[in-house]
Amino acid sequence: MKRHAFLVSLIVVLFTSCVSQKKYQASLTREQALEAKNTALGNTITDLRNQINTLQNDNANLVKQIDDAMKKASEATGVAHMTQKQLDAEQKRLWDLRKLLDQQREAVEGLRKKMADALVGFSSNELQVFVKNGRVYVSLQENLLFPSGSAVVNAKGKQALGTLAQVLNTNPDINVVVEGHTDSIPIKGKYEDNWALSVARATAIVRILTDTYKVDPTRVTASGRSKYEPVDSNETAEGRQHNRRTEIILAPKLDQLMQLLEQKPNETAGN
Protein backbone atom coordinates (compact mmCIF):
# COMPACT_ATOMS: atom_id res chain seq x y z
CA MET A 1 0.00 0.00 0.00
CA LYS A 2 2.74 2.42 0.87
CA ARG A 3 4.62 1.46 -2.27
CA HIS A 4 1.57 2.18 -4.36
CA ALA A 5 1.17 5.64 -2.83
CA PHE A 6 4.83 6.43 -3.53
CA LEU A 7 4.48 5.58 -7.21
CA VAL A 8 1.42 7.77 -7.55
CA SER A 9 3.23 10.70 -5.97
CA LEU A 10 6.24 10.21 -8.25
CA ILE A 11 4.03 10.20 -11.36
CA VAL A 12 2.29 13.41 -10.24
CA VAL A 13 5.64 15.18 -9.70
CA LEU A 14 7.01 14.11 -13.06
CA PHE A 15 3.79 15.16 -14.87
CA THR A 16 3.79 18.52 -13.17
CA SER A 17 7.45 19.06 -14.10
CA CYS A 18 6.79 18.29 -17.79
CA VAL A 19 3.86 20.71 -17.93
CA SER A 20 5.94 23.53 -16.41
CA GLN A 21 8.78 22.89 -18.86
CA LYS A 22 6.39 23.11 -21.84
CA LYS A 23 4.88 26.35 -20.53
CA TYR A 24 8.35 27.84 -20.09
CA GLN A 25 9.42 26.84 -23.57
CA ALA A 26 6.24 28.26 -25.08
CA SER A 27 6.65 31.51 -23.17
CA LEU A 28 10.29 31.79 -24.29
CA THR A 29 9.30 31.23 -27.90
CA ARG A 30 6.61 33.95 -27.71
CA GLU A 31 9.09 36.38 -26.14
CA GLN A 32 11.66 35.73 -28.85
CA ALA A 33 9.03 36.23 -31.55
CA LEU A 34 7.95 39.54 -29.98
CA GLU A 35 11.56 40.73 -29.82
CA ALA A 36 12.03 39.84 -33.50
CA LYS A 37 8.87 41.74 -34.44
CA ASN A 38 9.95 44.70 -32.33
CA THR A 39 13.33 44.77 -34.09
CA ALA A 40 11.64 44.54 -37.49
CA LEU A 41 9.28 47.39 -36.60
CA GLY A 42 12.22 49.50 -35.44
CA ASN A 43 14.03 48.90 -38.73
CA THR A 44 10.88 49.79 -40.66
CA ILE A 45 10.47 53.04 -38.72
CA THR A 46 14.12 53.93 -39.41
CA ASP A 47 13.70 53.25 -43.13
CA LEU A 48 10.54 55.36 -43.25
CA ARG A 49 12.29 58.24 -41.51
CA ASN A 50 15.15 58.03 -44.02
CA GLN A 51 12.68 58.05 -46.88
CA ILE A 52 10.91 61.10 -45.43
CA ASN A 53 14.24 62.93 -45.09
CA THR A 54 15.15 62.04 -48.69
CA LEU A 55 11.79 63.24 -49.96
CA GLN A 56 12.14 66.48 -48.04
CA ASN A 57 15.61 67.03 -49.49
CA ASP A 58 14.39 66.27 -53.00
CA ASN A 59 11.32 68.45 -52.66
CA ALA A 60 13.19 71.68 -53.46
CA ASN A 61 14.72 70.11 -56.56
CA LEU A 62 11.33 68.80 -57.66
CA VAL A 63 9.77 72.23 -57.21
CA LYS A 64 12.58 73.82 -59.26
CA GLN A 65 12.16 71.23 -62.01
CA ILE A 66 8.43 71.92 -62.10
CA ASP A 67 9.04 75.70 -62.26
CA ASP A 68 11.56 75.25 -65.08
CA ALA A 69 9.17 73.01 -66.99
CA MET A 70 6.34 75.54 -66.59
CA LYS A 71 8.61 78.34 -67.79
CA LYS A 72 9.63 76.36 -70.87
CA ALA A 73 6.03 75.50 -71.53
CA SER A 74 5.09 79.16 -71.26
CA GLU A 75 7.86 80.15 -73.66
CA ALA A 76 6.77 77.48 -76.10
CA THR A 77 3.13 78.58 -76.02
CA GLY A 78 3.64 81.12 -78.79
CA VAL A 79 5.08 78.46 -81.10
CA ALA A 80 2.50 75.88 -80.05
CA HIS A 81 -0.34 78.23 -80.97
CA MET A 82 1.07 78.94 -84.43
CA THR A 83 -0.93 77.51 -87.29
CA GLN A 84 0.70 75.33 -89.92
CA LYS A 85 0.45 78.26 -92.32
CA GLN A 86 2.33 80.47 -89.86
CA LEU A 87 4.98 77.80 -89.31
CA ASP A 88 5.51 77.46 -93.05
CA ALA A 89 5.75 81.24 -93.42
CA GLU A 90 8.26 81.48 -90.56
CA GLN A 91 10.37 78.75 -92.11
CA LYS A 92 10.35 80.62 -95.41
CA ARG A 93 11.31 83.86 -93.63
CA LEU A 94 14.31 82.19 -92.00
CA TRP A 95 15.33 80.65 -95.31
CA ASP A 96 15.08 84.05 -97.04
CA LEU A 97 17.10 85.60 -94.23
CA ARG A 98 19.83 83.01 -94.66
CA LYS A 99 19.95 83.67 -98.41
CA LEU A 100 20.20 87.43 -97.84
CA LEU A 101 23.04 86.92 -95.35
CA ASP A 102 24.90 84.79 -97.88
CA GLN A 103 24.30 87.43 -100.54
CA GLN A 104 25.56 90.15 -98.19
CA ARG A 105 28.77 88.21 -97.49
CA GLU A 106 29.31 87.76 -101.22
CA ALA A 107 28.62 91.47 -101.82
CA VAL A 108 31.11 92.49 -99.12
CA GLU A 109 33.82 90.23 -100.53
CA GLY A 110 33.11 91.50 -104.05
CA LEU A 111 33.37 95.09 -102.84
CA ARG A 112 36.66 94.36 -101.07
CA LYS A 113 38.07 92.91 -104.27
CA LYS A 114 36.92 95.91 -106.31
CA MET A 115 38.55 98.31 -103.87
CA ALA A 116 41.76 96.32 -103.66
CA ASP A 117 41.98 96.12 -107.47
CA ALA A 118 41.24 99.84 -107.88
CA LEU A 119 43.85 100.89 -105.30
CA VAL A 120 46.51 98.41 -106.37
CA GLY A 121 48.85 101.27 -107.31
CA PHE A 122 49.30 102.30 -103.67
CA SER A 123 51.69 100.51 -101.33
CA SER A 124 50.73 98.70 -98.11
CA ASN A 125 52.54 101.43 -96.18
CA GLU A 126 50.05 103.92 -97.58
CA LEU A 127 46.75 102.05 -97.38
CA GLN A 128 45.18 98.67 -96.68
CA VAL A 129 41.89 97.11 -97.75
CA PHE A 130 40.31 94.41 -95.54
CA VAL A 131 37.02 93.06 -94.20
CA LYS A 132 36.03 93.38 -90.55
CA ASN A 133 32.64 92.79 -88.90
CA GLY A 134 30.92 92.38 -92.26
CA ARG A 135 32.25 95.67 -93.64
CA VAL A 136 35.01 96.70 -96.01
CA TYR A 137 37.68 98.94 -94.49
CA VAL A 138 39.98 101.15 -96.54
CA SER A 139 42.59 102.32 -94.03
CA LEU A 140 44.68 105.24 -95.30
CA GLN A 141 47.80 106.28 -93.43
CA GLU A 142 48.50 109.88 -92.49
CA ASN A 143 51.54 110.07 -94.80
CA LEU A 144 49.27 109.37 -97.80
CA LEU A 145 46.69 112.04 -96.96
CA PHE A 146 47.92 114.80 -94.69
CA PRO A 147 50.98 116.72 -93.55
CA SER A 148 51.64 116.24 -89.83
CA GLY A 149 49.08 118.07 -87.67
CA SER A 150 47.11 119.21 -90.72
CA ALA A 151 43.65 118.45 -92.13
CA VAL A 152 44.48 119.59 -95.69
CA VAL A 153 44.52 116.62 -98.06
CA ASN A 154 47.63 116.48 -100.28
CA ALA A 155 47.72 115.68 -104.02
CA LYS A 156 48.43 111.95 -103.69
CA GLY A 157 45.67 111.63 -101.11
CA LYS A 158 43.20 113.26 -103.49
CA GLN A 159 44.25 110.80 -106.17
CA ALA A 160 43.53 107.86 -103.85
CA LEU A 161 40.15 109.35 -102.89
CA GLY A 162 39.25 109.86 -106.56
CA THR A 163 39.95 106.21 -107.31
CA LEU A 164 37.90 105.15 -104.30
CA ALA A 165 35.03 107.45 -105.34
CA GLN A 166 34.82 105.79 -108.75
CA VAL A 167 34.01 102.47 -107.07
CA LEU A 168 31.49 104.14 -104.73
CA ASN A 169 29.69 105.86 -107.60
CA THR A 170 29.24 102.55 -109.44
CA ASN A 171 27.91 100.89 -106.25
CA PRO A 172 25.14 103.22 -105.01
CA ASP A 173 23.86 100.78 -102.38
CA ILE A 174 26.97 101.25 -100.22
CA ASN A 175 26.89 103.39 -97.08
CA VAL A 176 30.14 105.22 -96.25
CA VAL A 177 31.55 106.20 -92.85
CA VAL A 178 34.78 108.21 -92.70
CA GLU A 179 36.59 107.95 -89.34
CA GLY A 180 39.58 110.04 -88.36
CA HIS A 181 42.12 108.54 -85.89
CA THR A 182 45.16 110.02 -84.16
CA ASP A 183 47.96 108.82 -81.89
CA SER A 184 48.08 109.68 -78.18
CA ILE A 185 50.47 112.65 -78.43
CA PRO A 186 48.58 115.89 -77.62
CA ILE A 187 48.20 118.10 -80.67
CA LYS A 188 49.71 121.61 -80.71
CA GLY A 189 48.87 124.48 -83.00
CA LYS A 190 45.69 125.11 -84.95
CA TYR A 191 43.51 122.41 -83.37
CA GLU A 192 42.34 122.34 -79.76
CA ASP A 193 43.03 118.64 -79.26
CA ASN A 194 43.15 115.27 -81.03
CA TRP A 195 39.36 115.11 -81.12
CA ALA A 196 39.23 118.29 -83.18
CA LEU A 197 41.98 117.10 -85.53
CA SER A 198 40.39 113.68 -86.13
CA VAL A 199 36.99 115.25 -86.89
CA ALA A 200 38.54 117.90 -89.16
CA ARG A 201 40.37 115.24 -91.18
CA ALA A 202 37.26 113.09 -91.58
CA THR A 203 35.24 116.13 -92.65
CA ALA A 204 37.89 117.20 -95.16
CA ILE A 205 37.78 113.78 -96.83
CA VAL A 206 33.97 113.77 -96.91
CA ARG A 207 33.99 117.15 -98.65
CA ILE A 208 36.39 115.91 -101.32
CA LEU A 209 34.34 112.74 -101.90
CA THR A 210 31.03 114.64 -102.17
CA ASP A 211 32.06 118.00 -103.67
CA THR A 212 34.93 117.01 -105.96
CA TYR A 213 34.02 113.42 -106.87
CA LYS A 214 30.21 113.70 -106.57
CA VAL A 215 29.54 110.85 -104.13
CA ASP A 216 25.95 111.18 -102.87
CA PRO A 217 26.29 113.05 -99.54
CA THR A 218 23.26 111.26 -98.06
CA ARG A 219 25.35 108.06 -98.08
CA VAL A 220 28.32 109.53 -96.22
CA THR A 221 29.00 110.15 -92.51
CA ALA A 222 32.06 111.87 -90.99
CA SER A 223 33.27 111.12 -87.46
CA GLY A 224 36.39 111.52 -85.33
CA ARG A 225 37.72 108.89 -82.91
CA SER A 226 40.73 110.82 -81.61
CA LYS A 227 43.27 108.47 -79.91
CA TYR A 228 40.71 106.01 -78.53
CA GLU A 229 40.79 103.23 -81.13
CA PRO A 230 44.49 102.50 -81.69
CA VAL A 231 45.58 99.61 -83.89
CA ASP A 232 49.11 99.58 -82.46
CA SER A 233 51.01 100.64 -79.36
CA ASN A 234 51.46 104.36 -78.76
CA GLU A 235 54.69 103.63 -76.91
CA THR A 236 56.77 103.49 -80.12
CA ALA A 237 57.16 105.85 -83.07
CA GLU A 238 56.18 103.08 -85.50
CA GLY A 239 53.07 102.26 -83.48
CA ARG A 240 52.00 105.91 -83.35
CA GLN A 241 52.48 106.16 -87.11
CA HIS A 242 50.11 103.22 -87.63
CA ASN A 243 47.53 104.85 -85.35
CA ARG A 244 47.51 108.11 -87.33
CA ARG A 245 45.12 107.01 -90.03
CA THR A 246 41.75 107.61 -91.65
CA GLU A 247 39.40 104.67 -92.16
CA ILE A 248 36.76 104.71 -94.86
CA ILE A 249 34.22 102.06 -93.87
CA LEU A 250 31.93 100.67 -96.55
CA ALA A 251 28.80 98.66 -95.75
CA PRO A 252 26.04 97.37 -98.05
CA LYS A 253 22.62 98.67 -97.10
CA LEU A 254 20.69 96.23 -94.91
CA ASP A 255 17.11 97.34 -95.57
CA GLN A 256 15.88 93.90 -96.68
CA LEU A 257 17.65 92.14 -93.81
CA MET A 258 16.19 94.52 -91.24
CA GLN A 259 12.68 94.11 -92.67
CA LEU A 260 12.94 90.33 -92.39
CA LEU A 261 14.37 90.50 -88.87
CA GLU A 262 11.56 92.79 -87.71
CA GLN A 263 8.78 90.65 -89.16
CA LYS A 264 6.72 88.50 -86.78
CA PRO A 265 5.34 85.04 -87.64
CA ASN A 266 1.74 86.28 -87.97
CA GLU A 267 2.92 89.01 -90.36
CA THR A 268 4.77 86.57 -92.60
CA ALA A 269 1.70 84.29 -92.65
CA GLY A 270 -0.63 87.13 -93.55
CA ASN A 271 -2.61 86.41 -90.36
KEFI-236245 format. One record per residue (C-alpha): residue number from 1; residue in three letters; chain; x, y, z. Coordinates in steps of 0.05 Angstrom, whole numbers. Layout:
N
+------+------+-------+--------+--------+--------+
| resi | resn | chain |      u |      v |      w |
+------+------+-------+--------+--------+--------+
|  NUM |  ALA |     A |      X |      Y |      Z |
...
+------+------+-------+--------+--------+--------+
//
This chain:
271
+------+------+-------+--------+--------+--------+
| resi | resn | chain |      u |      v |      w |
+------+------+-------+--------+--------+--------+
|    1 |  MET |     A |      0 |      0 |      0 |
|    2 |  LYS |     A |     55 |     48 |     17 |
|    3 |  ARG |     A |     92 |     29 |    -45 |
|    4 |  HIS |     A |     31 |     44 |    -87 |
|    5 |  ALA |     A |     23 |    113 |    -57 |
|    6 |  PHE |     A |     97 |    129 |    -71 |
|    7 |  LEU |     A |     90 |    112 |   -144 |
|    8 |  VAL |     A |     28 |    155 |   -151 |
|    9 |  SER |     A |     65 |    214 |   -119 |
|   10 |  LEU |     A |    125 |    204 |   -165 |
|   11 |  ILE |     A |     81 |    204 |   -227 |
|   12 |  VAL |     A |     46 |    268 |   -205 |
|   13 |  VAL |     A |    113 |    304 |   -194 |
|   14 |  LEU |     A |    140 |    282 |   -261 |
|   15 |  PHE |     A |     76 |    303 |   -297 |
|   16 |  THR |     A |     76 |    370 |   -263 |
|   17 |  SER |     A |    149 |    381 |   -282 |
|   18 |  CYS |     A |    136 |    366 |   -356 |
|   19 |  VAL |     A |     77 |    414 |   -359 |
|   20 |  SER |     A |    119 |    471 |   -328 |
|   21 |  GLN |     A |    176 |    458 |   -377 |
|   22 |  LYS |     A |    128 |    462 |   -437 |
|   23 |  LYS |     A |     98 |    527 |   -411 |
|   24 |  TYR |     A |    167 |    557 |   -402 |
|   25 |  GLN |     A |    188 |    537 |   -471 |
|   26 |  ALA |     A |    125 |    565 |   -502 |
|   27 |  SER |     A |    133 |    630 |   -463 |
|   28 |  LEU |     A |    206 |    636 |   -486 |
|   29 |  THR |     A |    186 |    625 |   -558 |
|   30 |  ARG |     A |    132 |    679 |   -554 |
|   31 |  GLU |     A |    182 |    728 |   -523 |
|   32 |  GLN |     A |    233 |    715 |   -577 |
|   33 |  ALA |     A |    181 |    725 |   -631 |
|   34 |  LEU |     A |    159 |    791 |   -600 |
|   35 |  GLU |     A |    231 |    815 |   -596 |
|   36 |  ALA |     A |    241 |    797 |   -670 |
|   37 |  LYS |     A |    177 |    835 |   -689 |
|   38 |  ASN |     A |    199 |    894 |   -647 |
|   39 |  THR |     A |    267 |    895 |   -682 |
|   40 |  ALA |     A |    233 |    891 |   -750 |
|   41 |  LEU |     A |    186 |    948 |   -732 |
|   42 |  GLY |     A |    244 |    990 |   -709 |
|   43 |  ASN |     A |    281 |    978 |   -775 |
|   44 |  THR |     A |    218 |    996 |   -813 |
|   45 |  ILE |     A |    209 |   1061 |   -774 |
|   46 |  THR |     A |    282 |   1079 |   -788 |
|   47 |  ASP |     A |    274 |   1065 |   -863 |
|   48 |  LEU |     A |    211 |   1107 |   -865 |
|   49 |  ARG |     A |    246 |   1165 |   -830 |
|   50 |  ASN |     A |    303 |   1161 |   -880 |
|   51 |  GLN |     A |    254 |   1161 |   -938 |
|   52 |  ILE |     A |    218 |   1222 |   -909 |
|   53 |  ASN |     A |    285 |   1259 |   -902 |
|   54 |  THR |     A |    303 |   1241 |   -974 |
|   55 |  LEU |     A |    236 |   1265 |   -999 |
|   56 |  GLN |     A |    243 |   1330 |   -961 |
|   57 |  ASN |     A |    312 |   1341 |   -990 |
|   58 |  ASP |     A |    288 |   1325 |  -1060 |
|   59 |  ASN |     A |    226 |   1369 |  -1053 |
|   60 |  ALA |     A |    264 |   1434 |  -1069 |
|   61 |  ASN |     A |    294 |   1402 |  -1131 |
|   62 |  LEU |     A |    227 |   1376 |  -1153 |
|   63 |  VAL |     A |    195 |   1445 |  -1144 |
|   64 |  LYS |     A |    252 |   1476 |  -1185 |
|   65 |  GLN |     A |    243 |   1425 |  -1240 |
|   66 |  ILE |     A |    169 |   1438 |  -1242 |
|   67 |  ASP |     A |    181 |   1514 |  -1245 |
|   68 |  ASP |     A |    231 |   1505 |  -1302 |
|   69 |  ALA |     A |    183 |   1460 |  -1340 |
|   70 |  MET |     A |    127 |   1511 |  -1332 |
|   71 |  LYS |     A |    172 |   1567 |  -1356 |
|   72 |  LYS |     A |    193 |   1527 |  -1417 |
|   73 |  ALA |     A |    121 |   1510 |  -1431 |
|   74 |  SER |     A |    102 |   1583 |  -1425 |
|   75 |  GLU |     A |    157 |   1603 |  -1473 |
|   76 |  ALA |     A |    135 |   1550 |  -1522 |
|   77 |  THR |     A |     63 |   1572 |  -1520 |
|   78 |  GLY |     A |     73 |   1622 |  -1576 |
|   79 |  VAL |     A |    102 |   1569 |  -1622 |
|   80 |  ALA |     A |     50 |   1518 |  -1601 |
|   81 |  HIS |     A |     -7 |   1565 |  -1619 |
|   82 |  MET |     A |     21 |   1579 |  -1689 |
|   83 |  THR |     A |    -19 |   1550 |  -1746 |
|   84 |  GLN |     A |     14 |   1507 |  -1798 |
|   85 |  LYS |     A |      9 |   1565 |  -1846 |
|   86 |  GLN |     A |     47 |   1609 |  -1797 |
|   87 |  LEU |     A |    100 |   1556 |  -1786 |
|   88 |  ASP |     A |    110 |   1549 |  -1861 |
|   89 |  ALA |     A |    115 |   1625 |  -1868 |
|   90 |  GLU |     A |    165 |   1630 |  -1811 |
|   91 |  GLN |     A |    207 |   1575 |  -1842 |
|   92 |  LYS |     A |    207 |   1612 |  -1908 |
|   93 |  ARG |     A |    226 |   1677 |  -1873 |
|   94 |  LEU |     A |    286 |   1644 |  -1840 |
|   95 |  TRP |     A |    307 |   1613 |  -1906 |
|   96 |  ASP |     A |    302 |   1681 |  -1941 |
|   97 |  LEU |     A |    342 |   1712 |  -1885 |
|   98 |  ARG |     A |    397 |   1660 |  -1893 |
|   99 |  LYS |     A |    399 |   1673 |  -1968 |
|  100 |  LEU |     A |    404 |   1749 |  -1957 |
|  101 |  LEU |     A |    461 |   1738 |  -1907 |
|  102 |  ASP |     A |    498 |   1696 |  -1958 |
|  103 |  GLN |     A |    486 |   1749 |  -2011 |
|  104 |  GLN |     A |    511 |   1803 |  -1964 |
|  105 |  ARG |     A |    575 |   1764 |  -1950 |
|  106 |  GLU |     A |    586 |   1755 |  -2024 |
|  107 |  ALA |     A |    572 |   1829 |  -2036 |
|  108 |  VAL |     A |    622 |   1850 |  -1982 |
|  109 |  GLU |     A |    676 |   1805 |  -2011 |
|  110 |  GLY |     A |    662 |   1830 |  -2081 |
|  111 |  LEU |     A |    667 |   1902 |  -2057 |
|  112 |  ARG |     A |    733 |   1887 |  -2021 |
|  113 |  LYS |     A |    761 |   1858 |  -2085 |
|  114 |  LYS |     A |    738 |   1918 |  -2126 |
|  115 |  MET |     A |    771 |   1966 |  -2077 |
|  116 |  ALA |     A |    835 |   1926 |  -2073 |
|  117 |  ASP |     A |    840 |   1922 |  -2149 |
|  118 |  ALA |     A |    825 |   1997 |  -2158 |
|  119 |  LEU |     A |    877 |   2018 |  -2106 |
|  120 |  VAL |     A |    930 |   1968 |  -2127 |
|  121 |  GLY |     A |    977 |   2025 |  -2146 |
|  122 |  PHE |     A |    986 |   2046 |  -2073 |
|  123 |  SER |     A |   1034 |   2010 |  -2027 |
|  124 |  SER |     A |   1015 |   1974 |  -1962 |
|  125 |  ASN |     A |   1051 |   2029 |  -1924 |
|  126 |  GLU |     A |   1001 |   2078 |  -1952 |
|  127 |  LEU |     A |    935 |   2041 |  -1948 |
|  128 |  GLN |     A |    904 |   1973 |  -1934 |
|  129 |  VAL |     A |    838 |   1942 |  -1955 |
|  130 |  PHE |     A |    806 |   1888 |  -1911 |
|  131 |  VAL |     A |    740 |   1861 |  -1884 |
|  132 |  LYS |     A |    721 |   1868 |  -1811 |
|  133 |  ASN |     A |    653 |   1856 |  -1778 |
|  134 |  GLY |     A |    618 |   1848 |  -1845 |
|  135 |  ARG |     A |    645 |   1913 |  -1873 |
|  136 |  VAL |     A |    700 |   1934 |  -1920 |
|  137 |  TYR |     A |    754 |   1979 |  -1890 |
|  138 |  VAL |     A |    800 |   2023 |  -1931 |
|  139 |  SER |     A |    852 |   2046 |  -1881 |
|  140 |  LEU |     A |    894 |   2105 |  -1906 |
|  141 |  GLN |     A |    956 |   2126 |  -1869 |
|  142 |  GLU |     A |    970 |   2198 |  -1850 |
|  143 |  ASN |     A |   1031 |   2201 |  -1896 |
|  144 |  LEU |     A |    985 |   2187 |  -1956 |
|  145 |  LEU |     A |    934 |   2241 |  -1939 |
|  146 |  PHE |     A |    958 |   2296 |  -1894 |
|  147 |  PRO |     A |   1020 |   2334 |  -1871 |
|  148 |  SER |     A |   1033 |   2325 |  -1797 |
|  149 |  GLY |     A |    982 |   2361 |  -1753 |
|  150 |  SER |     A |    942 |   2384 |  -1814 |
|  151 |  ALA |     A |    873 |   2369 |  -1843 |
|  152 |  VAL |     A |    890 |   2392 |  -1914 |
|  153 |  VAL |     A |    890 |   2332 |  -1961 |
|  154 |  ASN |     A |    953 |   2330 |  -2006 |
|  155 |  ALA |     A |    954 |   2314 |  -2080 |
|  156 |  LYS |     A |    969 |   2239 |  -2074 |
|  157 |  GLY |     A |    913 |   2233 |  -2022 |
|  158 |  LYS |     A |    864 |   2265 |  -2070 |
|  159 |  GLN |     A |    885 |   2216 |  -2123 |
|  160 |  ALA |     A |    871 |   2157 |  -2077 |
|  161 |  LEU |     A |    803 |   2187 |  -2058 |
|  162 |  GLY |     A |    785 |   2197 |  -2131 |
|  163 |  THR |     A |    799 |   2124 |  -2146 |
|  164 |  LEU |     A |    758 |   2103 |  -2086 |
|  165 |  ALA |     A |    701 |   2149 |  -2107 |
|  166 |  GLN |     A |    696 |   2116 |  -2175 |
|  167 |  VAL |     A |    680 |   2049 |  -2141 |
|  168 |  LEU |     A |    630 |   2083 |  -2095 |
|  169 |  ASN |     A |    594 |   2117 |  -2152 |
|  170 |  THR |     A |    585 |   2051 |  -2189 |
|  171 |  ASN |     A |    558 |   2018 |  -2125 |
|  172 |  PRO |     A |    503 |   2064 |  -2100 |
|  173 |  ASP |     A |    477 |   2016 |  -2048 |
|  174 |  ILE |     A |    539 |   2025 |  -2004 |
|  175 |  ASN |     A |    538 |   2068 |  -1942 |
|  176 |  VAL |     A |    603 |   2104 |  -1925 |
|  177 |  VAL |     A |    631 |   2124 |  -1857 |
|  178 |  VAL |     A |    696 |   2164 |  -1854 |
|  179 |  GLU |     A |    732 |   2159 |  -1787 |
|  180 |  GLY |     A |    792 |   2201 |  -1767 |
|  181 |  HIS |     A |    842 |   2171 |  -1718 |
|  182 |  THR |     A |    903 |   2200 |  -1683 |
|  183 |  ASP |     A |    959 |   2176 |  -1638 |
|  184 |  SER |     A |    962 |   2194 |  -1564 |
|  185 |  ILE |     A |   1009 |   2253 |  -1569 |
|  186 |  PRO |     A |    972 |   2318 |  -1552 |
|  187 |  ILE |     A |    964 |   2362 |  -1613 |
|  188 |  LYS |     A |    994 |   2432 |  -1614 |
|  189 |  GLY |     A |    977 |   2490 |  -1660 |
|  190 |  LYS |     A |    914 |   2502 |  -1699 |
|  191 |  TYR |     A |    870 |   2448 |  -1667 |
|  192 |  GLU |     A |    847 |   2447 |  -1595 |
|  193 |  ASP |     A |    861 |   2373 |  -1585 |
|  194 |  ASN |     A |    863 |   2305 |  -1621 |
|  195 |  TRP |     A |    787 |   2302 |  -1622 |
|  196 |  ALA |     A |    785 |   2366 |  -1664 |
|  197 |  LEU |     A |    840 |   2342 |  -1711 |
|  198 |  SER |     A |    808 |   2274 |  -1723 |
|  199 |  VAL |     A |    740 |   2305 |  -1738 |
|  200 |  ALA |     A |    771 |   2358 |  -1783 |
|  201 |  ARG |     A |    807 |   2305 |  -1824 |
|  202 |  ALA |     A |    745 |   2262 |  -1832 |
|  203 |  THR |     A |    705 |   2323 |  -1853 |
|  204 |  ALA |     A |    758 |   2344 |  -1903 |
|  205 |  ILE |     A |    756 |   2276 |  -1937 |
|  206 |  VAL |     A |    679 |   2275 |  -1938 |
|  207 |  ARG |     A |    680 |   2343 |  -1973 |
|  208 |  ILE |     A |    728 |   2318 |  -2026 |
|  209 |  LEU |     A |    687 |   2255 |  -2038 |
|  210 |  THR |     A |    621 |   2293 |  -2043 |
|  211 |  ASP |     A |    641 |   2360 |  -2073 |
|  212 |  THR |     A |    699 |   2340 |  -2119 |
|  213 |  TYR |     A |    680 |   2268 |  -2137 |
|  214 |  LYS |     A |    604 |   2274 |  -2131 |
|  215 |  VAL |     A |    591 |   2217 |  -2083 |
|  216 |  ASP |     A |    519 |   2224 |  -2057 |
|  217 |  PRO |     A |    526 |   2261 |  -1991 |
|  218 |  THR |     A |    465 |   2225 |  -1961 |
|  219 |  ARG |     A |    507 |   2161 |  -1962 |
|  220 |  VAL |     A |    566 |   2191 |  -1924 |
|  221 |  THR |     A |    580 |   2203 |  -1850 |
|  222 |  ALA |     A |    641 |   2237 |  -1820 |
|  223 |  SER |     A |    665 |   2222 |  -1749 |
|  224 |  GLY |     A |    728 |   2230 |  -1707 |
|  225 |  ARG |     A |    754 |   2178 |  -1658 |
|  226 |  SER |     A |    815 |   2216 |  -1632 |
|  227 |  LYS |     A |    865 |   2169 |  -1598 |
|  228 |  TYR |     A |    814 |   2120 |  -1571 |
|  229 |  GLU |     A |    816 |   2065 |  -1623 |
|  230 |  PRO |     A |    890 |   2050 |  -1634 |
|  231 |  VAL |     A |    912 |   1992 |  -1678 |
|  232 |  ASP |     A |    982 |   1992 |  -1649 |
|  233 |  SER |     A |   1020 |   2013 |  -1587 |
|  234 |  ASN |     A |   1029 |   2087 |  -1575 |
|  235 |  GLU |     A |   1094 |   2073 |  -1538 |
|  236 |  THR |     A |   1135 |   2070 |  -1602 |
|  237 |  ALA |     A |   1143 |   2117 |  -1661 |
|  238 |  GLU |     A |   1124 |   2062 |  -1710 |
|  239 |  GLY |     A |   1061 |   2045 |  -1670 |
|  240 |  ARG |     A |   1040 |   2118 |  -1667 |
|  241 |  GLN |     A |   1050 |   2123 |  -1742 |
|  242 |  HIS |     A |   1002 |   2064 |  -1753 |
|  243 |  ASN |     A |    951 |   2097 |  -1707 |
|  244 |  ARG |     A |    950 |   2162 |  -1747 |
|  245 |  ARG |     A |    902 |   2140 |  -1801 |
|  246 |  THR |     A |    835 |   2152 |  -1833 |
|  247 |  GLU |     A |    788 |   2093 |  -1843 |
|  248 |  ILE |     A |    735 |   2094 |  -1897 |
|  249 |  ILE |     A |    684 |   2041 |  -1877 |
|  250 |  LEU |     A |    639 |   2013 |  -1931 |
|  251 |  ALA |     A |    576 |   1973 |  -1915 |
|  252 |  PRO |     A |    521 |   1947 |  -1961 |
|  253 |  LYS |     A |    452 |   1973 |  -1942 |
|  254 |  LEU |     A |    414 |   1925 |  -1898 |
|  255 |  ASP |     A |    342 |   1947 |  -1911 |
|  256 |  GLN |     A |    318 |   1878 |  -1934 |
|  257 |  LEU |     A |    353 |   1843 |  -1876 |
|  258 |  MET |     A |    324 |   1890 |  -1825 |
|  259 |  GLN |     A |    254 |   1882 |  -1853 |
|  260 |  LEU |     A |    259 |   1807 |  -1848 |
|  261 |  LEU |     A |    287 |   1810 |  -1777 |
|  262 |  GLU |     A |    231 |   1856 |  -1754 |
|  263 |  GLN |     A |    176 |   1813 |  -1783 |
|  264 |  LYS |     A |    134 |   1770 |  -1736 |
|  265 |  PRO |     A |    107 |   1701 |  -1753 |
|  266 |  ASN |     A |     35 |   1726 |  -1759 |
|  267 |  GLU |     A |     58 |   1780 |  -1807 |
|  268 |  THR |     A |     95 |   1731 |  -1852 |
|  269 |  ALA |     A |     34 |   1686 |  -1853 |
|  270 |  GLY |     A |    -13 |   1743 |  -1871 |
|  271 |  ASN |     A |    -52 |   1728 |  -1807 |
+------+------+-------+--------+--------+--------+
//
